[in-house]
Amino acid sequence: MYDKAELCKKIHEIYPQIGECDIDLKVAWDEDRNAWAVDFRKGVHRIRHYLEDKDAGQCMERDQCVSLGIEFGQFL
C-alpha cells in the first residue's frame, strides 16, 4: 500500500492543472471499499473517484492514472 501524501503528490505531478494536495485534491484510504478515495474540487463541482490499489501502483510506478484522467478531464 502507498502513502497517501506520496500518492497525492504523484497525482499532482501527472495532472498539475487540477490544483494542490489537501486543497483541491485529497487522497485517503477507504477501508470499506478497499480502495483509495480521491476527492477533487473545481469551483462548485466535486467528484470522488475510487482508485484500486493496483491502479494506484500504475500512477506511482508508470505515471499513468488513466481512470483519474478521464474524471479530471470533465472539469478541465
C-alpha positions, 0 to 999 in steps of 0.5 A, spaced: 500 500 500 502 507 498 502 513 502 497 517 501 501 524 501 506 520 496 500 518 492 497 525 492 503 528 490 504 523 484 497 525 482 499 532 482 505 531 478 501 527 472 495 532 472 498 539 475 492 543 472 487 540 477 490 544 483 494 542 490 494 536 495 489 537 501 486 543 497 483 541 491 485 534 491 485 529 497 487 522 497 485 517 503 484 510 504 477 507 504 477 501 508 470 499 506 471 499 499 478 497 499 480 502 495 483 509 495 478 515 495 480 521 491 476 527 492 477 533 487 474 540 487 473 545 481 469 551 483 462 548 485 463 541 482 466 535 486 467 528 484 470 522 488 473 517 484 475 510 487 482 508 485 484 500 486 490 499 489 493 496 483 491 502 479 494 506 484 501 502 483 500 504 475 500 512 477 506 511 482 510 506 478 508 508 470 505 515 471 499 513 468 492 514 472 488 513 466 481 512 470 483 519 474 484 522 467 478 521 464 474 524 471 479 530 471 478 531 464 470 533 465 472 539 469 478 541 465 
